[in-house]
Amino acid sequence: MKDITKKYTNGEVTIVWVPDKCIHSGICFRGLGEVFDPQRKPWIVPEAATTEQIVNQVKKCPSGALSYYMNSDT
């Protein structure tokens, strides 16, 4: 399998998604559907919510497929 990592940013925070880790629990979609929508391309739109909302939702990912970093830290 390919080692794929995708990144999506709203300017303040960058969401990191590793598809191979994803267990498709749906927690991200059910918790913050305006940002995480698997029916949409791209499926992550970080501009659709506040940075705080994104961070709080990403922290709930059970598989670790979603993570984040603050752009000011890089």
C-alpha distances in whole Angstrom, upper triangle without the diagonal:
4,7,9,12,15,19,22,25,29,30,31,28,24,22,18,16,12,11,8,12,14,16,18,21,23,25,24,25,28,29,29,28,30,27,24,24,21,23,24,22,21,21,22,26,27,30,31,32,34,32,33,32,28,28,30,27,24,26,26,22,22,18,18,15,19,21,23,25,29,29,32,31,29
4,6,9,12,16,19,22,26,27,28,25,22,19,16,14,11,10,9,12,14,17,18,22,23,25,23,24,28,28,28,27,28,25,23,23,20,22,22,20,19,19,20,23,25,28,29,30,31,29,31,30,27,27,29,26,23,25,25,22,22,18,18,15,17,19,21,23,26,26,29,28,26
4,7,10,13,17,20,24,25,26,22,19,17,13,11,8,9,8,10,13,16,18,21,22,23,22,23,27,27,26,26,27,24,21,22,20,23,22,20,19,19,19,22,23,26,27,28,29,27,29,28,24,24,26,24,20,22,23,19,20,16,15,12,15,16,18,19,23,23,26,24,22
4,7,10,14,17,21,22,23,20,16,14,10,9,6,7,7,10,12,15,16,19,20,21,19,21,24,24,23,23,24,20,18,19,17,20,19,17,15,15,15,18,19,22,24,25,26,24,26,25,21,21,24,22,18,20,21,18,19,16,14,11,13,14,16,18,21,21,24,23,21
4,7,10,13,17,18,19,16,12,10,7,6,5,7,9,10,11,15,16,19,19,19,17,19,22,22,21,21,21,18,16,18,16,19,18,16,14,14,13,16,16,19,21,22,23,20,22,22,18,18,21,19,15,17,19,16,17,14,12,9,10,11,12,14,17,17,20,19,17
4,7,10,14,15,17,14,10,8,6,5,6,8,11,12,12,16,16,18,18,19,16,17,21,20,18,18,18,15,13,15,14,17,15,13,10,11,10,12,13,16,18,19,20,18,20,20,16,16,19,17,14,17,18,16,18,16,13,10,10,11,11,13,16,15,19,19,17
4,7,10,12,13,10,6,6,5,6,9,11,14,15,14,18,18,20,19,19,15,17,20,20,17,18,17,13,13,15,15,18,16,14,11,11,9,11,10,13,15,16,17,15,17,17,13,14,17,16,13,16,18,16,19,17,14,12,10,10,9,10,12,12,16,16,14
4,7,9,11,8,5,5,7,8,12,13,17,17,16,19,18,20,18,18,14,16,19,18,15,15,14,10,11,13,14,17,14,12,9,10,7,7,7,9,12,13,14,12,15,15,11,13,16,15,12,16,18,16,19,18,16,13,11,11,9,11,12,11,15,16,15
4,5,7,6,4,6,9,11,15,17,20,20,19,22,21,22,21,20,16,17,20,19,16,16,15,11,13,16,17,19,16,15,12,13,9,8,6,8,11,11,11,10,13,14,10,12,15,15,13,16,18,18,21,21,18,16,13,12,9,10,9,9,12,14,13
4,6,6,7,9,12,14,18,20,23,23,22,25,23,24,22,21,17,18,20,18,15,16,13,11,13,16,18,20,17,16,14,14,11,8,5,5,9,9,9,8,12,12,10,12,15,15,14,17,19,19,23,23,20,19,15,14,11,11,10,9,12,14,15
4,6,7,11,13,16,20,22,25,25,24,27,26,27,25,24,20,21,24,21,18,20,17,14,17,20,22,24,21,19,17,17,14,12,9,9,12,12,11,9,13,14,12,13,17,17,16,19,21,21,25,25,22,21,17,16,12,11,9,7,9,12,12
4,7,10,13,16,20,22,25,24,24,27,26,26,24,23,19,21,23,20,18,20,17,15,17,20,23,25,22,21,19,19,15,13,10,10,13,12,9,7,10,12,11,11,14,15,15,16,19,20,23,24,21,20,16,14,10,9,6,5,7,10,11
4,7,10,13,16,19,22,21,20,23,22,23,21,19,16,18,20,18,15,18,16,13,15,18,20,23,21,20,17,16,13,12,8,10,12,11,9,6,9,11,8,8,12,13,11,13,16,16,20,20,17,16,13,10,7,6,4,5,8,10,10
4,6,10,13,16,19,18,17,21,20,21,20,19,15,17,20,18,16,17,16,13,14,17,18,21,19,17,14,14,11,11,8,11,13,13,12,9,12,13,9,9,13,13,11,13,16,15,19,18,15,14,10,8,5,5,6,7,10,11,10
4,7,10,13,15,14,14,17,16,17,16,15,12,14,17,15,13,15,14,11,11,14,15,18,16,15,13,12,8,10,8,11,13,12,12,10,12,12,8,9,12,11,8,11,13,12,15,15,12,10,7,6,4,7,9,10,14,14,13
4,7,10,12,12,12,15,15,17,16,16,13,15,18,17,16,17,17,13,12,15,15,19,17,16,13,12,10,12,11,15,16,16,16,14,16,15,11,11,14,13,9,12,14,12,14,13,10,8,6,5,5,8,11,12,15,15,14
4,6,9,9,8,12,12,14,14,14,12,14,17,16,15,16,17,13,11,13,13,16,15,14,12,11,9,12,12,16,17,17,18,16,18,17,13,13,15,13,10,12,13,11,13,11,9,5,5,7,9,12,15,16,19,18,18
4,6,6,7,11,12,14,15,15,14,16,19,19,18,19,20,16,14,16,14,18,17,16,14,13,12,16,16,20,21,21,22,20,21,20,16,16,18,16,12,14,15,12,13,10,8,5,7,9,11,14,17,18,22,20,19
4,5,5,9,9,13,13,15,13,15,18,19,18,18,19,16,14,14,12,15,16,14,13,12,12,16,17,21,21,22,23,22,23,21,18,18,20,17,14,16,16,12,13,10,10,6,9,12,14,17,21,22,25,24,23
4,6,8,10,13,15,17,16,18,20,21,21,21,23,20,17,18,15,18,19,18,17,16,16,20,21,24,25,25,27,25,26,24,21,21,22,19,16,18,17,14,13,10,10,7,11,13,16,19,23,24,27,26,25
4,6,9,11,13,14,14,16,19,19,19,20,22,19,16,17,16,19,20,19,18,16,16,20,20,24,24,24,25,23,23,22,19,18,19,17,14,15,14,10,10,6,7,5,9,11,15,18,21,23,26,24,24
4,6,8,10,11,11,13,15,16,16,17,19,16,13,14,12,16,17,17,16,13,14,17,18,22,22,22,23,22,22,20,17,17,18,15,12,14,13,9,9,6,7,5,8,11,15,18,22,23,27,25,25
4,6,9,10,11,13,14,16,17,17,20,18,15,15,13,16,18,19,18,16,16,20,21,24,23,23,25,24,24,22,19,19,19,16,14,15,13,9,8,6,9,8,11,14,18,21,24,27,30,28,28
4,5,8,9,10,11,13,14,14,17,15,12,12,10,13,15,16,16,13,14,18,19,22,21,21,23,23,23,20,18,19,18,15,13,15,13,10,10,9,11,9,11,15,18,22,24,26,30,29,29
4,6,8,9,9,11,13,13,17,16,12,13,12,15,17,19,18,15,15,19,19,23,21,21,22,22,21,19,17,18,16,13,13,14,11,8,8,9,11,11,12,15,18,22,25,27,30,29,30
4,5,5,6,8,10,10,13,12,9,9,9,12,14,17,16,12,13,16,17,20,18,18,20,20,20,16,15,16,15,11,12,13,11,9,10,11,13,12,12,15,18,21,24,26,29,29,29
4,6,5,6,8,9,13,12,9,11,12,15,16,18,18,14,14,16,16,19,17,16,18,18,17,14,12,13,12,8,9,10,7,7,8,10,12,12,11,14,16,19,22,24,27,27,28
4,6,5,6,7,10,8,6,9,10,13,14,16,15,11,10,12,12,15,13,13,15,14,14,11,9,11,10,6,7,9,8,7,10,11,11,11,9,11,13,17,19,21,24,24,25
4,5,5,4,8,8,5,6,8,10,11,14,13,10,10,12,13,15,13,13,15,16,16,13,11,14,13,9,10,13,11,10,13,14,15,13,12,15,16,20,21,23,26,27,27
4,6,6,9,10,8,9,11,13,14,17,17,13,13,15,15,17,15,14,16,17,17,13,13,15,13,10,12,14,11,11,13,16,17,16,14,17,18,22,23,26,28,29,30
4,6,9,9,9,11,13,15,16,19,18,14,13,14,14,16,13,12,13,14,13,10,10,12,10,7,10,11,9,10,13,15,16,16,13,15,16,19,21,23,25,26,27
4,6,6,6,9,12,14,14,16,15,12,10,10,10,12,9,8,11,12,12,8,8,11,10,7,9,12,11,12,15,17,17,16,13,15,15,18,19,21,23,24,25
4,5,5,6,9,10,11,13,13,10,9,10,11,12,9,10,13,15,15,11,11,14,13,10,12,15,14,14,17,18,18,17,15,17,17,20,21,23,26,27,27
4,6,7,11,11,10,13,12,10,9,8,9,9,6,7,11,13,14,11,10,14,14,12,13,17,16,16,20,21,20,19,16,18,17,20,20,21,24,26,26
4,6,10,11,10,11,10,8,5,5,6,7,5,7,10,11,12,10,8,11,12,10,11,14,14,14,17,18,17,15,13,14,14,16,17,18,21,22,23
4,7,9,9,10,9,6,5,7,8,11,9,10,13,14,15,12,10,13,13,10,10,14,13,12,15,16,15,13,11,13,14,17,18,20,23,24,24
4,5,6,8,8,5,6,8,11,13,11,13,16,17,18,15,13,16,17,13,14,17,16,15,17,17,18,15,14,16,17,21,22,23,26,27,27
4,5,8,8,5,8,11,14,16,15,16,19,20,21,18,16,19,19,15,15,18,17,15,17,17,17,14,14,17,18,22,24,25,28,29,28
4,7,9,7,10,12,15,17,15,18,21,22,24,21,19,22,22,19,19,22,21,19,21,20,21,18,17,21,22,25,27,27,31,31,31
4,6,5,8,9,13,14,13,16,19,20,22,20,17,21,22,18,18,22,21,19,22,21,21,18,17,20,20,23,24,25,28,29,29
3,5,8,9,13,14,14,17,20,21,23,21,18,21,23,20,19,23,22,20,23,22,21,18,17,19,20,22,24,23,27,28,27
4,6,7,10,12,12,15,18,18,21,19,16,19,21,18,17,21,21,19,21,20,19,16,15,17,17,19,21,20,24,25,24
4,7,10,12,12,14,17,17,19,17,14,17,18,15,14,18,18,16,18,18,17,14,13,15,16,19,20,21,24,25,24
4,6,9,9,11,13,13,16,14,11,13,15,12,11,15,16,14,17,17,16,13,11,13,13,15,17,17,21,21,21
4,6,6,8,11,12,14,13,10,13,15,13,13,17,17,17,20,20,19,16,13,15,14,16,16,16,20,21,21
4,5,6,8,8,11,10,7,10,13,12,11,15,16,16,19,20,18,16,13,13,11,13,13,13,16,18,18
4,6,7,9,12,11,10,13,15,14,15,18,19,19,23,23,21,20,16,16,14,15,14,14,17,19,20
4,7,10,12,10,9,13,14,13,14,17,18,18,22,23,22,20,17,17,16,17,17,17,20,22,23
4,7,8,6,7,10,11,11,12,15,16,17,21,22,20,19,16,16,14,16,15,16,18,20,22
4,5,5,6,9,10,11,12,14,16,18,21,23,21,20,17,16,13,14,13,14,16,18,20
4,5,5,6,9,10,11,12,15,16,20,21,18,18,14,13,10,11,9,11,12,14,16
4,5,5,6,9,10,11,13,15,19,20,18,19,15,13,11,12,11,13,14,16,18
4,6,5,6,9,10,11,13,17,19,17,17,14,13,12,14,13,16,17,18,21
4,5,5,6,9,10,11,15,16,14,14,11,10,9,11,11,13,16,17,18
4,5,5,6,9,11,14,15,13,14,10,8,7,9,9,12,14,14,16
4,6,5,7,10,13,15,14,15,11,11,10,12,13,16,18,18,20
4,5,5,7,11,13,12,12,9,10,10,13,14,17,20,20,21
4,5,6,9,11,9,9,6,6,7,10,13,15,18,17,19
4,6,8,10,8,10,8,7,9,11,13,17,19,18,19
4,6,9,9,11,9,10,12,15,17,20,22,21,23
4,6,6,7,6,8,11,15,17,20,23,22,23
4,6,8,9,11,14,17,20,23,26,24,25
4,5,8,10,14,17,20,23,26,24,24
4,5,6,10,13,17,19,22,20,20
4,7,10,14,17,19,22,21,20
4,7,11,14,16,19,18,18
4,7,11,13,16,14,15
4,7,9,12,11,12
4,6,9,7,8
4,5,5,7
4,5,6
4,6
4
